[in-house]
């Protein structure tokens, strides 16, 4: 995958999460905590699969490897994984 800008990553992740939770993406903020938007373990797994498909990356399943408290954490982690993949 070619270079992906942060705004694209942000919008795609918000779109994926909104689709999973069946909510309006405009109602989501990057500062939202995942638990506050009621994302449970099974939802997170499905979101991760969708992110992996969208960005052609592998998200580590180790929670220590990728902090996932807020939507911004998810964006930052995905951006880091994309950058690492592009650098390889």
Buried (B, 14 or more C-beta within 10 A) or exposed (E): EEEBEEEEBBEBBBBBBBEBBEEEBEEBEBEBEBEEBEBEEEBBEBBBEBBBEBBEBEBEEEEEEBEBEBBBBBBBBBBEBBEEEEEE
